[in-house]
Structure formats: structure tokens, C-alpha cells
């Protein structure tokens, strides 16, 4: 999960050899949720992500998902579903989109034309911009469109997809406040979206008390071998909130997997913040090992 979150945040991933790679490729996760008789999510009030496996319910992971496609609105497949007209083969269409990926005109168009007067969160802005760019490539690959068409067919659908994620985060984690994202020309969905969480949701969403691990008080935590579900965010977030200087003392940073853990810690403390000073204090078993470790840490410093 730490590696997946690092990729979703920064596009970086670590190969089996230990080398750091980068990519801007996106992906779609498909899943089934329980629907009621009205073909709406049965547990919509409590949060549809609560049907996911426990490892995927972490709010920091869900926040990195750009948008949600409401599959329950899609009709069931019938014998009349396949098209009877000419069209592109899937592999050809994929190649077209692959070629468009390197064309920066679409990103520039979105950067200069999209304005969200009611959207303060940087992750929300980034997600909506990326999805609006996708809609632009699909619907207007020649970039011949009006400002009204851009907002109606690219920006507003992207806002809706991201708004779904923000609503689910508010149900899942009390640290995420209820927000209503607005474009320059709000559509019916945006206008009808409540400014505050509806009372019915407040009653049905179970707000669990903060775990003792999340309270910023001095203490010791004993972990059993193989124990899961203890993330860096859960351990350190309350202590590091607002910190500008962090000193990390760990005498046992030796091997690649330990350096990988250090990278994950750095990804946790600084995805949305600038000018954080991190000092790492560690040691080696021999002068030779200390020289080798210093080289690895210097390489990490220059490539991050």
C-alpha cells in the first residue's frame, strides 16, 4: 500500500532491483458493491468504500483516487448492446490515446482555461484537471471547442467524479470536512449538492473515536511480529502536524528495504508541503559500511 500511494501521489515506483522509476500512466480499479432494489448502493449512507477490503479503506489511499465512475447507472448488457455500426478497434484506439499522451497542448489548455472558484484543496484541483484533460482528449481531440463546451463536457463531469470521492471521504474519516466543489458554471449536480453534510448522513455515519495511537501524547507502542495495519500516518501524523524541522534517529538503516522504508516515511511527511527540513541520524557496523550507506543516502537526496 505504501508503494501504491507513493505512485499515485508522485508517479514514482521502485523496481525489484531497487532502482527508482517514474511514470504518468493512470489505471482504473474495477469492483462490485451491493445494490438495493432501486439499483443504488445499498450502504450509500455509511460509505460505499466500507465494502472494500480493509487494506483499501485507508483515507490517505482513497484521497489519491481522482474520481469515481458510478457504475450503478450503467445499463445491464443485453443482446442489443454491441454496436452495429463502424468503429475503432480497441487496440487502435488505445494507440491513438497513447500518442496523445505526449501532446502537451491538452494540459496547457486545461491549465489556462479551467477555473474552480470554490475548490481550495490542491489534490481536488489536480484530480479535476487530470480528468478534464482526459475528457478533452476523448471529446475534442482537435481542440476546437468553445469555453461553454469545455466547462459543460470536460470540467463539470470531472468535478462530479471528484466530488463523489470527497463525499465518501467525509463519511469514512472525520478528518475530511464536507466540501462542495464548484466550477465557473455549476451544473445541476453542483447546485443541488448540499453545502454541509445532510443530517441523515450525520446520524447514519458512525464516527469512531480516535485511536490512542492517534493522540499526540508520549508513549511506547509494542508491535507483534507480522502485525499489519500500522501505517506511518497513523503512528506519526499527530506529532508531525505543522512541523518544519524533523530529526529522525534510527541506528539501523542498512539494507535496501530499510532505505525503502525511509522513502515511504518521506513520502508521508511531505506530499503537500514545502520547505520541511529532515535530518536523519544513523550509523554503520564498520567504517566501510558507513561510507557505503552515506553514498546511498546522498543518492536518495539528489534523486528525490
N, C-alpha and C positions, 0 to 999 in steps of 0.2 A: 504493500500500500504506500509506503514511503517513496519507493521508486516511481510508482504511478503518479502520485501527487506532484513529485518533482517534475515529471514530464509535462503534466497538464498545466503547471504553473509557468515553466520556463522553456519547455521544449527540449530539455536536456535529458539524456538517459545514459546509463553506464552499461557497456558491453561486458560479456563474460570475461574478457581479457583485462578488464579494469579501465579501459580507455573510455573517455567521455565523448559521447556523440550528441548531435543536435538534429532536430527535425521540426518541421512545421505541419506535418501531416496530422489530420484530425481523424477521429473514428467515432462510430456510433455503437452504443451498447443497447442490445435488444433484451426485453424482459417481459414477463407476463405478470399482471396483477389481477386480483379478484374484482369482477364487475358484478353489480347488482342487476335487478330486473330491468332497470332503466338504462342499462349499459353505461353506467357511470361507475367510477371506482367505489367499491363498497366501503373502504376505510378512508375516504377522502378527507373527512373532518379531522381524523387523528394524524393523517400524513401518509401518503402513498408510499414513501420511501421506507416506512417501517416494515413493509413486506419484503424488503431486500435482505440478503444475508447480513449478519451483524457486522462483518468486516467492511461492508459498503455503506453503512449508516452514519459514518463519521461526518459531521457537518463540514469540516475542512475539505473533505473529498468532494462532497456534493456541491459545495460552493464553487469548485473548479469546473463543474459541468456547465457548459454555456447555456443550453436550453433543453426544454422538454417537448417532445412531439406527443401530442395527445392521441395516442393510437386508438382510444375507445371511440373516437369519432369516425374512424375509417370503416367503411362497409365490409362485410364478410365477402370473401372471394367466391364467386359463382362461375357458372359456365360462360356467362356473358362478360366476365371481367377482362379477359385478354383482348387487346386491340385488334380490330380487323383492318386497320389502315397501315400505311407505311410508317416506319420509324427507324431510329438508330439502334443498332445492336449495343448491348451493354458494354462490351469491351471497347467499342469505338467511342462511345460517349464518355467512358472513363478516360480514354486517351485525350479527348478534347479538354476535359476538365484539368487533366494533368498539365497540358500545355498552357492553360490559362493561369495555372498557379504561379508561374514565373512572371506574369504580366502585372506590373505594379500599378497600372492605371486604375484598377478597381479599388485597391486600398487607398490610393490618393483621392479618388472620387468620394469615397466614404469619409475620409478624414476631413475633406474640405466642405462637404455638403451636409453631414449629419450633425444635428444639434439636439441635445436632450436637456431641456431646461429644468427638468425635475429628475435628476439622476446624479447623485453625488459620489456613489461608490465606484472606485476605479475598476473593480472586477466586473461590475454590471456594464460599465461603458465598454470595456474590452470585449466582453461576450457579445453585446449587441452589435458592435462594429464588425466583428468577425462574421456573425450570422447575416448581417445586412450585406456584407461583401459577397457572401455565398448566394444570396437571393439575386444580387446584381448580376453575377455571372450566369445564373440559370435563366433569368427572365430578360435581361437586357445586355447580352454579351457584346453588342455593338456600341454600348454606352449612349445610345440615342434615346433619351427619356427626359421628361420634364421633372421639375422639383416636386410637383404634386405626385407624380407616379413613383418617384423614389421613396417618398415618405409612405405612400399607401401600400406599395407592393414589396418594399425592402425593409424599411425601418420599423413600421408598425408590427408586421409579423415577427420580427426579431425581438421587439420589446415584449410581445406576448409570450414568446418562448422563454425569455429570461425571467419575466415576472412569475411564471409558474415555479421556477426554481426558488426564487426569493420567498414565495408564499410557503413552499414546503419547508424551507429552512426555518421560517418563523414557527412552524408547527413542531419542528424537530428539536430546535435548540433555542432557549430563551435569550441567548446572547445576540441572536439576529433579530433586530427590530423589524416590525412590519413596515414595508415601504410600498409606495405606489409610483411606478416609473411612468413618466410622461414624455411624449415626443412633441415636436412643434405643432402638429395637428393630430391630437389624440383621436383614436377611433372609438367605436362603441365599447370595445373591451376595456380600454383605458379609462374612459369616462365612467363606466359602471363599476370599476374596481374600487373598493372602499379605501378611504384614507387611513383607517385604523382597522385592526383585526376585529371581525364581527364577533359579537358577544357569544353567538352559538359556538364559534371556534374556541373562544377563551374557556368556555365551560367544558368542551369535549377534549381539548388538547391537554394531556396530562403533563404538567410541569414538574419534573422531578427535581428534588433538592440537589444542590451542588454536592458533589462527592467531596469527602475530606481531602482527597488528593488535589482538589482544585482551590482549596483555601490557601492564601499566601501566608502560612504560618510555618515556623521552623519545625522540622520533624525528620524522621527516618522512615523509609519505605523498604520493606523486605519483599523481594520478588522471588517466587519459586522458579526452579529451572523449567524452561519451556513455557512460562506464563505469557499469554498474549493479551492484546487489548490495552497495553500501557504505552501510549504514544508520547513523543516529546512534547506535543502541545498540551496534553493532559497533565504531564509532570511539571512543566516549567512556565506555561503561559501566564499564570497569575504573578509569578515572580519577575518576569521579564517585561511586563506591560509598561511601555513608556521608557524603557531603559535605553540609554545612548552608548553606554560602555559596559561590556560584559567580559568577565575573566573566567575562563574555563580551565580548571585544573584536573587533568586526567593523566596519571603517570603511565598508563598502559595503552598508548596509541602506537601500535607496532605494525600490524598487518593491514592488507588492503581492505578487508571488511571493516576494520576499526576506522580507517580513514573514510570509508563509505558512510559509516555512522556519523562521523563528524560533518560530512557533506549534508546529510539529511538534517542534522541539527541546524546548520547554517541556512538551509532552505526554509526551515520552520521560522527562524527568528527574523528573516529579512526579505520576504517576498514583496511586501508593500511598503517597506521603509527604506530610507536612505541614511547614509552617514552614521551607521552603527559600528562602533569600534569593538572588535572581538580580539581578545588576547588569549592565546592557547598556551598553556604551560604543561609540558610533558617531558619524558626522559627516555633514554635507551639503556639497554643492558651493557653496552660497551661503547667506546668512542666511535668505532666503525658504524655501529647501528645508529648512533645519534647523527652522524654525517648523512647516512642514507635516509633517515627519517626527515631531516631538515630539507633535503633535496625534494622529497615527496611533498612536503608541506609548502615549500616555495612554488613548486609546480602548480599545486592546488590554488595558491594565492593568485598566481598570474593568469590562470585559466578561468576563474570564477567571476 
